[in-house]
Amino acid sequence: MTNLVTGATGTVGRQVVAELLRRGHAVRALTRDPAKADFPAGVEVVQGDLTEPGTLAAALEGVTGLHLITFGGPYFAPLETGPRILELAGEAGVRRITVLHGGGPSLLEDAVRASAVAWTVLMPVEFMANALEWAEDIRDTGEVREPFVDRLSAMVHEADIGAVAAVALTEDGHAGQEYVITGPQVLTLEDKTEALAAARGGEIRLVELSEEQAVGKWRAAGMEEDVIGFLLEAYGNTPLVGRTVAGTVEKVTGRPARTFAEWAREHADAFRA
């Protein structure tokens, strides 16, 4: 019983691979460039591209569980090949599918929901790994410079997303479920910077930017205007689901969700000069 993980080199995909391996399941990792994949022993690495379904037939041979993402290509463009991917999965005898929700409607997720295969949609809120965006500034200046410092987030450890996916791919009882996945706490930016400061052993100053200053900073970093618009809305008007703790991790995996303080300790070196 083999599980194929697409998007396997991504933030979540690597965690799905790791959790399946930890649980003793056969794992096949799909990547466009196997030579650069760098997976641990025991992971079968195969070449393939979701934007070219013809490359997937061999990768799907013998697969019972399939983890999917909704985007492909170098710029995270929405996949338009979802229906064909699901046809191939059905032909291969795939029994369970998890799909990482991309924040909005997609052809692939629509195809998953319409398929006869037992599916589970994973809907994580803000990733704890997003804090790595601050690492360079913290190392260089000891500061986090952000707008909307009072915003709230129930951010989730990416390993917990992987754990929920691994259970849904290998156990019954999760078909047709939409799992909102959060961490165990609602955090402010001050909470996050304090946790990072404690983990790295050095003070971090939180500097509030105006909306105009933030837009200037993001443009200077080369962000597209649609991304900037998304950030302004997400940070300035965080939806209720993004700032409400859900008990999904414990319900599905049987253990509490990991805290941001745990994540900070795991990644402390990234924030040290």
C-alpha positions as CSV (number, residue, x, y, z in Angstrom):
1,M,0.0,0.0,0.0
2,T,1.9,3.0,-1.3
3,N,1.1,6.7,-0.8
4,L,2.1,9.2,-3.4
5,V,2.8,12.7,-2.2
6,T,2.7,15.5,-4.7
7,G,4.2,18.9,-3.9
8,A,6.6,16.7,-1.9
9,T,9.4,19.3,-1.7
10,G,7.1,22.0,-0.4
11,T,6.6,23.2,3.2
12,V,3.6,20.9,3.8
13,G,4.6,18.1,1.4
14,R,7.8,17.3,3.2
15,Q,5.8,17.0,6.4
16,V,3.3,14.6,4.8
17,V,6.2,12.5,3.6
18,A,7.9,12.6,7.0
19,E,4.8,11.6,8.9
20,L,3.9,8.7,6.6
21,L,7.4,7.4,6.9
22,R,7.3,7.8,10.7
23,R,4.1,5.8,10.8
24,G,5.7,3.0,8.8
25,H,3.9,3.5,5.5
26,A,5.4,3.2,2.0
27,V,6.0,6.7,0.6
28,R,6.5,7.8,-3.0
29,A,7.5,11.5,-3.4
30,L,6.7,13.2,-6.7
31,T,9.0,16.0,-7.8
32,R,10.0,17.7,-11.1
33,D,13.7,17.3,-10.2
34,P,14.5,14.1,-8.2
35,A,18.2,15.0,-8.0
36,K,17.5,18.0,-5.8
37,A,14.8,16.4,-3.7
38,D,16.9,15.4,-0.7
39,F,14.6,13.0,1.1
40,P,15.5,10.5,3.8
41,A,16.2,6.8,3.2
42,G,13.1,4.8,2.7
43,V,11.3,7.4,0.5
44,E,10.9,6.4,-3.2
45,V,11.5,9.6,-5.3
46,V,9.8,9.7,-8.7
47,Q,9.8,12.4,-11.4
48,G,6.5,13.9,-12.5
49,D,4.7,17.2,-13.1
50,L,1.1,17.9,-12.2
51,T,0.8,20.3,-15.1
52,E,1.6,17.4,-17.4
53,P,-0.7,14.5,-16.4
54,G,1.0,12.2,-18.9
55,T,4.0,12.1,-16.6
56,L,2.0,10.7,-13.7
57,A,0.8,7.2,-14.9
58,A,4.0,5.4,-13.8
59,A,4.1,7.3,-10.5
60,L,0.5,6.2,-9.7
61,E,1.1,2.5,-10.2
62,G,0.2,0.6,-7.0
63,V,-0.8,3.8,-5.2
64,T,-3.7,3.6,-2.7
65,G,-3.3,7.0,-1.0
66,L,-2.7,10.3,-2.9
67,H,-1.9,13.7,-1.5
68,L,-2.6,16.6,-3.9
69,I,-1.9,20.3,-4.2
70,T,-4.0,22.7,-6.2
71,F,-1.2,24.7,-7.9
72,G,1.7,23.9,-10.2
73,G,4.5,25.5,-12.1
74,P,7.1,28.0,-10.9
75,Y,4.6,30.8,-10.0
76,F,2.0,28.7,-8.0
77,A,-0.5,29.0,-10.9
78,P,-3.7,27.1,-10.3
79,L,-3.7,23.7,-11.9
80,E,-6.0,23.2,-14.9
81,T,-5.3,19.5,-15.1
82,G,-7.4,18.4,-12.1
83,P,-10.0,16.3,-14.0
84,R,-7.3,14.3,-15.9
85,I,-5.3,13.8,-12.7
86,L,-8.4,12.3,-11.0
87,E,-9.1,10.1,-14.1
88,L,-5.6,8.7,-13.8
89,A,-6.0,8.2,-10.0
90,G,-9.2,6.3,-10.6
91,E,-7.7,4.1,-13.2
92,A,-4.7,3.4,-10.9
93,G,-7.1,2.2,-8.1
94,V,-6.4,5.0,-5.6
95,R,-8.6,4.6,-2.6
96,R,-8.0,7.8,-0.6
97,I,-7.1,11.4,-1.5
98,T,-6.2,14.4,0.5
99,V,-6.0,17.8,-1.1
100,L,-4.4,20.9,0.4
101,H,-6.9,23.7,0.0
102,G,-5.4,26.6,-1.9
103,G,-7.6,29.4,-0.4
104,G,-10.3,29.4,-3.1
105,P,-12.0,27.4,-5.8
106,S,-9.9,25.3,-8.1
107,L,-10.5,22.8,-10.9
108,L,-8.5,20.2,-9.1
109,E,-10.4,20.5,-5.8
110,D,-13.7,20.5,-7.7
111,A,-12.6,17.3,-9.4
112,V,-11.6,15.7,-6.1
113,R,-14.9,16.4,-4.5
114,A,-16.8,15.1,-7.6
115,S,-14.8,11.8,-7.7
116,A,-15.8,8.4,-6.3
117,V,-12.6,8.2,-4.3
118,A,-12.7,8.8,-0.6
119,W,-11.5,12.4,-0.2
120,T,-10.5,14.8,2.6
121,V,-9.9,18.5,2.1
122,L,-7.2,20.0,4.4
123,M,-7.8,23.7,5.2
124,P,-4.9,24.9,7.3
125,V,-4.7,28.5,8.5
126,E,-1.5,30.6,8.6
127,F,1.6,28.4,8.7
128,M,4.1,28.8,11.6
129,A,6.8,28.5,8.9
130,N,5.7,32.0,7.6
131,A,7.7,33.4,10.5
132,L,10.9,32.5,8.6
133,E,10.1,35.6,6.5
134,W,11.4,37.6,9.4
135,A,14.6,35.7,9.9
136,E,16.9,37.9,7.9
137,D,15.7,41.1,9.6
138,I,15.9,39.6,13.0
139,R,19.4,38.4,12.4
140,D,20.5,41.8,10.9
141,T,18.6,44.3,13.1
142,G,16.8,42.4,15.9
143,E,13.5,43.8,14.6
144,V,10.2,42.6,13.2
145,R,8.6,45.3,11.1
146,E,5.0,44.6,10.3
147,P,1.6,46.4,9.9
148,F,-1.5,45.5,11.9
149,V,0.4,44.4,15.0
150,D,-2.8,43.6,16.9
151,R,-3.9,41.0,14.3
152,L,-4.7,37.6,15.6
153,S,-3.7,34.2,14.2
154,A,-4.3,30.6,15.3
155,M,-1.3,29.6,13.2
156,V,-0.5,26.0,12.7
157,H,2.7,24.0,12.8
158,E,3.3,22.5,9.3
159,A,4.1,19.1,10.8
160,D,0.6,19.0,12.2
161,I,-0.8,19.5,8.7
162,G,1.3,16.6,7.6
163,A,0.1,14.5,10.5
164,V,-3.6,15.1,9.7
165,A,-2.9,14.3,6.1
166,A,-1.1,11.0,6.9
167,V,-4.0,9.8,9.1
168,A,-6.6,10.7,6.5
169,L,-4.6,8.9,3.8
170,T,-4.1,5.6,5.7
171,E,-7.2,5.3,8.0
172,D,-10.9,5.0,7.5
173,G,-13.4,7.6,8.9
174,H,-12.2,10.8,7.1
175,A,-14.0,10.6,3.8
176,G,-15.9,13.7,2.8
177,Q,-14.4,15.8,5.6
178,E,-13.2,19.4,5.4
179,Y,-10.7,19.7,8.1
180,V,-9.8,23.3,9.3
181,I,-6.3,22.8,10.9
182,T,-5.0,25.3,13.4
183,G,-2.6,25.5,16.2
184,P,-3.6,25.4,19.9
185,Q,-3.5,29.1,20.6
186,V,-4.6,32.5,19.2
187,L,-1.4,34.7,18.9
188,T,-0.6,38.3,18.4
189,L,2.5,39.5,16.7
190,E,3.9,40.3,20.2
191,D,3.3,36.7,21.3
192,K,5.2,35.5,18.3
193,T,8.2,37.8,18.7
194,E,8.4,37.0,22.4
195,A,8.5,33.3,21.6
196,L,11.2,33.8,18.9
197,A,13.2,36.0,21.3
198,A,13.1,33.3,24.0
199,A,14.1,30.6,21.5
200,R,17.0,32.4,20.0
201,G,18.2,33.9,23.3
202,G,18.1,37.6,22.2
203,E,15.7,40.5,22.3
204,I,13.4,41.2,19.3
205,R,11.8,44.6,18.8
206,L,8.4,44.7,17.2
207,V,8.0,47.8,15.0
208,E,4.6,48.7,13.7
209,L,4.5,49.9,10.1
210,S,1.7,52.0,8.6
211,E,-0.2,50.4,5.8
212,E,1.6,52.7,3.3
213,Q,5.0,51.8,4.8
214,A,4.1,48.1,4.5
215,V,3.1,48.4,0.9
216,G,6.3,50.2,0.1
217,K,8.3,47.5,1.8
218,W,6.5,44.7,0.0
219,R,6.9,46.4,-3.4
220,A,10.6,46.9,-2.8
221,A,10.8,43.2,-2.1
222,G,9.3,42.5,-5.6
223,M,5.8,41.3,-4.5
224,E,3.1,41.4,-7.1
225,E,0.2,43.8,-6.6
226,D,-2.3,41.0,-6.1
227,V,-0.2,39.4,-3.4
228,I,0.1,42.8,-1.6
229,G,-3.7,43.2,-1.8
230,F,-4.2,39.7,-0.4
231,L,-1.8,40.5,2.5
232,L,-3.5,43.8,3.3
233,E,-6.9,42.0,3.5
234,A,-5.6,38.9,5.4
235,Y,-3.7,41.0,8.0
236,G,-6.0,43.9,8.2
237,N,-9.2,41.9,8.3
238,T,-8.3,38.4,9.3
239,P,-11.3,36.1,8.8
240,L,-12.8,34.4,11.9
241,V,-11.6,31.0,10.8
242,G,-8.0,32.2,10.8
243,R,-8.2,33.4,14.4
244,T,-10.2,30.7,16.0
245,V,-8.7,27.5,17.5
246,A,-10.1,24.3,16.0
247,G,-9.5,20.9,17.7
248,T,-8.8,19.1,14.5
249,V,-5.2,18.0,15.2
250,E,-6.0,16.3,18.4
251,K,-9.3,14.9,17.1
252,V,-7.6,13.3,14.1
253,T,-4.2,12.4,15.4
254,G,-4.9,11.8,19.1
255,R,-2.3,14.3,20.4
256,P,-2.4,18.0,21.0
257,A,-1.4,20.5,18.3
258,R,2.2,21.8,18.5
259,T,2.7,25.3,19.9
260,F,4.5,28.2,18.3
261,A,7.0,28.1,21.1
262,E,7.9,24.6,20.1
263,W,8.2,25.7,16.5
264,A,10.4,28.6,17.5
265,R,12.8,26.3,19.5
266,E,13.0,23.9,16.5
267,H,14.0,26.8,14.2
268,A,15.9,29.0,16.6
269,D,19.2,28.9,14.6
270,A,17.5,30.6,11.7
271,F,17.0,33.7,13.8
272,R,20.5,33.9,15.3
273,A,23.2,36.1,13.8
